[in-house]
Amino acid sequence: MSLGPATVEATWDRAVGTLTAGDRSVPVAGTARGLKRAIQDLLREIHAAGERPRRVAVRDPSGTLRHTHHLPPGEPAAMAERVETTPKSNLPPESYLEHYRAIRDAKKLQEQATAQMRLARKRAKAGGVNLGDMDAAIRLRDLDADERDTHLRNLARYAAWMGAPLGEQGSLFGEVEKPTEKAAAEHAAYEARQRGYTDGTQGTPADGNPFPAGTPHAAEWARGYADGKAFLDGTADPGEAKPVRGARRARGNPEDAVKH
């Protein structure tokens, strides 16, 4: 077995896409990894001829040295003949495609929900709603009674400290208009159903209905709970828009949401 030259002189012609050493030529992809693989292919051919070089000097057609590949210490043949392989995945393609479709479908629903939210807020603004004030009111509504009172007391204190006491301005607002009895009842039913949905998505036991048995509000809670439980279990109709899972659960006395 002939050791041959310690260094193999090779020419890398980028335009043609070849790596040539003497009468041997191998194709080269136009990347650094492609050049590395071509050097390994070239070394395998050289080793097949019984030669064992220690390095490969790669030059361009003008003779300029572009790259030097050194074989690590050890068995040259074993190092040169090592072929890069893609690790075998434990993920079957069918499983990947199933997850891909589920994520795309969920993303589509998310985009639809975002579009619905934007449209609802746009309509509310066009109807005269101050969206900033509504957002603040929603945040207050989601607090329990103690937190809400503390928050309002702090607002009153801070406003007074800044020379704008709320107490002296209360008369400016006049009598607060109340909704009609029908509108109040419809909203109370909605709140009861939303409370049930939130409880369902958070795994509340089915017997956790906070409303008196046999009342309309108890029935609305049960309807919302069934939808929330179906969403939690992944059995909800994918075409039906649902609130975002993980929404904060309404706290405090549930009867507060249905009084009018």
C-alpha positions as CSV (number, residue, x, y, z in Angstrom):
1,M,0.0,0.0,0.0
2,S,1.4,3.4,-1.1
3,L,1.1,6.3,1.3
4,G,1.2,8.7,-1.7
5,P,1.7,12.5,-1.2
6,A,1.1,13.9,2.2
7,T,-0.9,16.7,0.6
8,V,-3.4,16.4,-2.2
9,E,-3.7,19.5,-4.4
10,A,-7.3,20.0,-5.6
11,T,-8.9,22.7,-7.7
12,W,-12.3,24.1,-6.9
13,D,-14.0,25.5,-10.0
14,R,-17.0,27.4,-8.7
15,A,-18.4,28.2,-12.1
16,V,-18.4,24.5,-13.2
17,G,-19.2,23.2,-9.7
18,T,-16.4,20.6,-9.5
19,L,-13.4,19.7,-7.2
20,T,-10.6,18.1,-9.2
21,A,-7.4,16.4,-8.1
22,G,-5.4,14.9,-11.0
23,D,-7.7,12.7,-13.0
24,R,-10.3,12.6,-10.2
25,S,-13.2,15.0,-10.2
26,V,-16.3,15.2,-7.9
27,P,-19.2,17.6,-7.9
28,V,-19.5,20.5,-5.4
29,A,-22.7,22.1,-4.2
30,G,-22.3,25.9,-3.9
31,T,-22.0,25.9,-0.1
32,A,-19.3,25.4,2.6
33,R,-21.0,22.1,3.5
34,G,-21.0,21.1,-0.1
35,L,-17.3,21.7,-0.3
36,K,-16.7,19.6,2.8
37,R,-18.7,16.8,1.4
38,A,-16.9,17.0,-1.9
39,I,-13.5,16.7,-0.1
40,Q,-14.8,13.6,1.7
41,D,-15.9,12.1,-1.6
42,L,-12.5,12.9,-3.2
43,L,-10.7,11.3,-0.2
44,R,-12.7,8.2,-0.5
45,E,-11.7,7.8,-4.2
46,I,-8.0,8.4,-3.2
47,H,-8.2,5.9,-0.4
48,A,-9.7,3.4,-2.7
49,A,-6.5,3.7,-4.7
50,G,-4.5,2.8,-1.6
51,E,-3.2,6.3,-0.9
52,R,-3.4,7.9,2.6
53,P,-2.8,11.7,2.4
54,R,-2.9,13.9,5.5
55,R,-4.4,17.0,4.1
56,V,-6.2,18.5,1.0
57,A,-5.2,21.9,-0.3
58,V,-8.1,23.5,-2.2
59,R,-7.2,26.2,-4.7
60,D,-9.3,28.2,-7.2
61,P,-8.5,28.0,-11.0
62,S,-6.0,30.9,-10.6
63,G,-4.0,28.9,-8.0
64,T,-5.0,30.9,-5.0
65,L,-5.3,28.8,-1.8
66,R,-8.9,28.8,-0.6
67,H,-9.1,26.1,1.9
68,T,-7.0,23.4,3.6
69,H,-8.6,20.3,5.0
70,H,-6.5,18.5,7.6
71,L,-7.3,14.9,8.7
72,P,-7.4,14.7,12.5
73,P,-4.9,12.4,14.2
74,G,-5.9,8.8,14.2
75,E,-6.9,6.3,11.5
76,P,-7.0,8.4,8.3
77,A,-9.2,5.9,6.5
78,A,-11.8,5.9,9.2
79,M,-11.9,9.6,9.4
80,A,-12.1,10.2,5.7
81,E,-14.7,7.6,5.0
82,R,-17.1,9.0,7.7
83,V,-20.3,10.0,5.9
84,E,-22.6,12.6,7.4
85,T,-26.0,11.0,8.0
86,T,-29.2,12.6,9.2
87,P,-30.2,11.3,12.6
88,K,-33.2,9.1,12.5
89,S,-36.3,10.8,13.9
90,N,-38.8,9.2,16.2
91,L,-41.5,11.4,14.7
92,P,-43.5,9.6,12.0
93,P,-44.4,11.8,9.0
94,E,-48.1,11.0,9.6
95,S,-47.9,12.3,13.1
96,Y,-46.1,15.5,12.0
97,L,-48.7,16.2,9.3
98,E,-51.6,15.6,11.8
99,H,-50.0,18.1,14.2
100,Y,-49.3,20.6,11.4
101,R,-53.0,20.5,10.3
102,A,-54.2,21.0,13.9
103,I,-51.9,24.0,14.4
104,R,-52.9,25.6,11.1
105,D,-56.6,25.1,12.0
106,A,-56.0,26.6,15.4
107,K,-54.1,29.5,13.9
108,K,-57.0,30.1,11.5
109,L,-59.5,30.2,14.4
110,Q,-57.1,32.6,16.3
111,E,-57.0,34.9,13.2
112,Q,-60.8,34.8,12.9
113,A,-61.2,35.6,16.6
114,T,-58.7,38.5,16.3
115,A,-60.7,39.8,13.3
116,Q,-64.0,39.5,15.2
117,M,-62.5,41.4,18.1
118,R,-61.3,44.2,15.9
119,L,-64.7,44.4,14.2
120,A,-66.6,44.5,17.5
121,R,-64.4,47.2,18.9
122,K,-64.7,49.2,15.7
123,R,-68.5,49.0,15.8
124,A,-68.5,49.9,19.5
125,K,-66.4,53.0,18.8
126,A,-68.7,54.0,15.9
127,G,-71.6,53.6,18.3
128,G,-70.1,56.2,20.7
129,V,-68.3,53.9,23.1
130,N,-65.0,55.2,24.5
131,L,-62.9,52.0,24.2
132,G,-60.3,53.1,26.7
133,D,-63.1,53.7,29.3
134,M,-64.7,50.4,28.4
135,D,-61.4,48.5,28.9
136,A,-61.0,50.2,32.3
137,A,-64.6,49.3,33.2
138,I,-64.0,45.6,32.2
139,R,-60.9,45.5,34.3
140,L,-62.8,46.8,37.3
141,R,-65.6,44.3,36.6
142,D,-63.2,41.4,36.7
143,L,-61.9,42.4,40.2
144,D,-63.6,41.0,43.3
145,A,-65.4,43.5,45.5
146,D,-62.5,44.1,47.9
147,E,-60.0,44.7,45.1
148,R,-62.4,46.9,43.3
149,D,-63.1,49.1,46.4
150,T,-59.4,49.3,47.1
151,H,-58.7,50.3,43.5
152,L,-61.4,53.0,43.5
153,R,-60.2,54.4,46.9
154,N,-56.7,54.6,45.6
155,L,-57.9,56.4,42.5
156,A,-59.8,58.9,44.6
157,R,-56.8,59.4,46.9
158,Y,-54.3,59.9,44.1
159,A,-56.6,62.2,42.2
160,A,-57.1,64.3,45.3
161,W,-53.3,64.5,45.9
162,M,-52.9,65.8,42.3
163,G,-55.5,68.5,42.9
164,A,-58.4,66.8,41.1
165,P,-60.5,65.3,43.8
166,L,-63.2,63.0,42.4
167,G,-65.6,63.7,45.3
168,E,-66.1,67.3,44.2
169,Q,-66.8,66.2,40.7
170,G,-69.4,63.6,41.4
171,S,-72.3,66.0,40.9
172,L,-71.2,66.7,37.4
173,F,-72.1,63.2,36.3
174,G,-75.8,63.5,37.3
175,E,-78.1,60.5,37.6
176,V,-76.6,57.3,36.0
177,E,-79.0,56.0,33.3
178,K,-80.1,52.4,33.9
179,P,-80.8,49.8,31.2
180,T,-84.3,48.6,30.6
181,E,-85.5,45.5,32.5
182,K,-85.3,43.4,29.4
183,A,-81.8,44.5,28.6
184,A,-80.7,43.9,32.1
185,A,-82.2,40.4,32.1
186,E,-80.5,39.6,28.8
187,H,-77.2,40.8,30.1
188,A,-77.6,38.9,33.3
189,A,-78.2,35.7,31.3
190,Y,-75.1,36.4,29.2
191,E,-73.0,36.9,32.3
192,A,-74.2,33.6,33.9
193,R,-73.5,31.7,30.6
194,Q,-70.0,33.3,30.4
195,R,-69.3,32.3,34.0
196,G,-70.3,28.8,33.2
197,Y,-68.0,28.7,30.2
198,T,-65.1,30.0,32.2
199,D,-65.7,27.4,34.9
200,G,-65.9,24.7,32.3
201,T,-62.6,25.6,30.8
202,Q,-60.9,25.6,34.2
203,G,-62.1,22.2,35.2
204,T,-64.7,23.2,37.8
205,P,-66.8,20.2,38.9
206,A,-70.2,20.0,37.2
207,D,-71.9,20.4,40.5
208,G,-70.2,23.8,41.0
209,N,-73.1,25.8,39.7
210,P,-73.2,29.0,41.8
211,F,-76.8,29.9,41.0
212,P,-79.8,28.5,42.8
213,A,-81.1,25.3,41.2
214,G,-84.0,25.6,38.9
215,T,-83.4,29.3,38.1
216,P,-82.8,30.7,34.6
217,H,-79.4,31.8,35.6
218,A,-78.5,28.2,36.7
219,A,-79.7,27.0,33.3
220,E,-77.6,29.6,31.5
221,W,-74.5,28.6,33.6
222,A,-75.0,25.0,32.7
223,R,-75.2,25.8,29.0
224,G,-72.0,27.8,29.2
225,Y,-70.3,25.1,31.3
226,A,-71.1,22.4,28.7
227,D,-69.5,24.6,26.0
228,G,-66.4,25.3,28.2
229,K,-66.0,21.6,29.1
230,A,-66.2,20.6,25.4
231,F,-63.5,23.1,24.6
232,L,-61.3,21.9,27.5
233,D,-61.8,18.3,26.3
234,G,-61.1,19.2,22.7
235,T,-64.6,18.1,21.5
236,A,-66.0,21.5,20.7
237,D,-67.1,22.3,17.1
238,P,-64.0,23.7,15.5
239,G,-66.2,26.0,13.4
240,E,-67.7,27.7,16.5
241,A,-65.9,30.7,17.8
242,K,-64.9,30.4,21.4
243,P,-63.3,32.9,23.9
244,V,-59.6,32.4,24.5
245,R,-58.9,29.6,26.9
246,G,-57.2,30.7,30.1
247,A,-59.3,33.9,30.5
248,R,-59.4,35.1,34.0
249,R,-62.3,33.7,35.9
250,A,-64.8,36.2,37.3
251,R,-64.6,36.4,41.0
252,G,-66.8,37.6,43.8
253,N,-70.4,36.9,44.4
254,P,-71.9,35.5,41.1
255,E,-75.2,37.1,41.9
256,D,-73.6,40.5,41.4
257,A,-73.4,39.8,37.7
258,V,-77.2,39.3,37.4
259,K,-78.6,41.9,39.7
260,H,-80.3,44.9,38.1
